[in-house]
Amino acid sequence: MSQQNQFIVIEGNIGAGKTSLCQKLAKEKNSKLILEQFSDNPFLPLFYQNPDRYAFTVELFFMTERHKQLQELLSTGDLFSDSIIADYIFTKTLLFAGHNLEGEELRLFQTIFNTLNAAFPKPEKLFYLHRPVDELINNIRKRNRDYEQQIRPEYLQKIQNSYFEFFKIATFDIPVIIIDVSQLNFIDKEKDYNQVKYIIEQNYTVGLHRCLGSE
């Protein structure tokens, strides 16, 4: 990755609005945009129907596709943009796997993940968009993707718990900023968007930070 490119990641649960926010920011800042290609996973609809049977397959596909995409897009600089914005960090691969896998499958998955993760450049900043589960469900219903309509609130809560457990125990060598975007519509309301953008544009010390989107 070219040294002049700033690399930031915006993460969040399913339905938090991370992809839409990345798209708005990248367009405004003329940034290189990296979006997770989750709709290309042929096992995802099967996983939502039968999680126990397809968990390892769906997570392995996600991991290899994320690795391939990041390796390709982060290894080359972009002369026409001075920043890179992504809507996922490779570490999420292990967070989701830790929720969906167990036993020998999880241990095998961790071994493969550690090998693939070793050489990736780290982002300068990582942001996590937090919404309560009821807001996530409403957003998922509004965007009306067929394969997502079977997602249960309990599943989203477990994912949210996995992120926050990670934030509690991890040792960070980059700034990690949790932004509470409850009740904010930064896609359609310019005021809400500017509030979140202001938080993202600030400088932060290494470690965990918490911000309210309404600040």
N, C-alpha and C positions, 0 to 999 in steps of 0.2 A: 504494500500500500504506500502511495506517495506520502512523504512527510508533511506536505502542506495540507493534506486532507484531514479535517476534523471529523471524527467518527463518533456519533452518538446513537444510542439505542433507546427506543420507547417500547416498553413492555406492558403487559396487563393481561387480565383474564379474558376469556372468550366474551366478546360483546362490550369490552371496555371502551372501544373507539380508537385503539392504538394505530391501526392501519389508516383510518381516515385522517387522523391527526398528522401522521407521517406524510401523507400525500399533500396536505395543505402546507405544511412546513417546507417540504422539498420544492414545491412549486414556487412558493414565495421567495425562498433563498437560493433557488436554482441549484439544489443539492442533488447528488447522486442518490437514488432511492433503491433500497433493498427491501422487498416485500416477501413474506413467506408464502410459498405456493402450496398452501394446504389443500386447495380444491383439487390438486393433481394426485392426491393420495387415494388410490382406488380402494383401499381397505377402510377408509374412514366411515363410510355409511355402514359397512358391515360391523365395524367396531361399536358404533352407537347402538346397533341392534343386539350384539352379542359381545360385550366387553371382555369377558373371560377368555373366549376363544381367540379373538383377534388382537388382543392387547400387544403381544410381542411383535406381531407382524406390522401393526400400524406404527408402533414406536420405532422399529428398525427402519421402516421406510422413511419416516420423518427425519430421523437422524442422518441417514445417508444423503437425502435430498438437501437438507440444510447445510451439511458439510460441503457438498458439491457446489451449491449456490454461493456460499460465503467464500469458499476457496477461489472461485472464479472472479467474483466481484471485488473482493478485498485485495487481491494480488496485483491488480492493475490500477494505476492512478487515472484520474480524469482531468484532462487539461481544461475542461470547460466548467468545472465546478470545484469549489474549495471546501466542500463538506460532504459527508456521507451520513444518511439517516436510514436506520433499519428498524423494522417493527418486530424484531425478535433478537434474542441473544442465544448463542448456541447452548448455553447452560440450561436453558429451559427444557432441552431434550432430556436431561437427567432428572429434572424436577417432575415432569410428566411421567417418565418411566418409573420413578420411585413411587408414584401414586398408583400406577396401573399394573406394575409387575412385582413379583416377589420371588424369593428362593433362588434357584439356579438361573432362571431367566434373567432376574435382575442383576445377579453377579456377572453373568456373561455380558449383559448390556453395558454395565459400568466399565468393564475391561475395554470394550470396543470404544466407548465414549472417551475414556481417558487417552487412548491412543490418538483418536481423531482430534481431540481438543488441544493437544499439546502445542501445536504450532500456530494457532490463530492469534491475530492481533487483538488486543482488548480495546473496547470503546473508551473514549475520554470521559464520557458520562453515561450513566444508565438511569433512565426514568421509568417508574412503575406507576401506571394509572390505576387508582383504586376506585371501584364502584361497589355498592352493596349488591347482593345477589339479585334482588328484585329488579333493579335497574338493568343488570346484565340480561335477565330473562326478557324484559321488555325490548331491549335493543336487538336481541336475537330474533324475536318474533317479528319485529319491524323489517329487518332485512330479509327475512323469509327465505332462507336457504333450506331446501328440503331436508338435507341430511342433518341439519342442526336442530330441527324441531323436536327431536326425541331427547335432547339434552335436558337432564333433570336438575332442579335447583341444588340437590344434594351433591351432584357431581361438580358443579361450579364452586360450591362451598369448599369441597375438598381441594380443588385446585388452588383456591384462594389461601386456604390454610397452608398448603405446600409452599407457596411463595413467601408467606410471612414466617414460617418456620425457617426457611432458607435465610431470610433477612436477619433473623435472630441469632443464628449460629455461625454464619459465614464471616470471614475476615476479608474486608474489601481493601484493594489497593487503588481503587478509583472512586469518585463520588457516585453514590447511589441515592436517588431522590424519589421518595414515595409522594405522589401528588394525589390528594383526595379530590376527585372530580365529581363527587356526588352532586346530582341535580344540575350539573353544567352541561350545556349543549354547545360545545365548541365547534361543531360542524355547521350549524345554522345561525348561531348568534355570535356576531363579531366581538362583542364585549367579553363573552366567555372565552373565546379563542385568544384574545389579547391577554387575558389574565393568565392562561396556561402558558402562552408563549413567553410572557415576561419571566415566569418561573424558570422555564427551560433555558433562557438566555443568560441567567445569572451565573456567577462563578461560585464554585463550591469546593470545600476542602475534601480530602479523601475520607471516606466513611459514609455512614448512613444518615440521611436527612429526611425530615417529614415536612410537607408543605400543604396548605389548604389552597385549593384552586380559587377560592373566593377572596384570597388576600389581595 
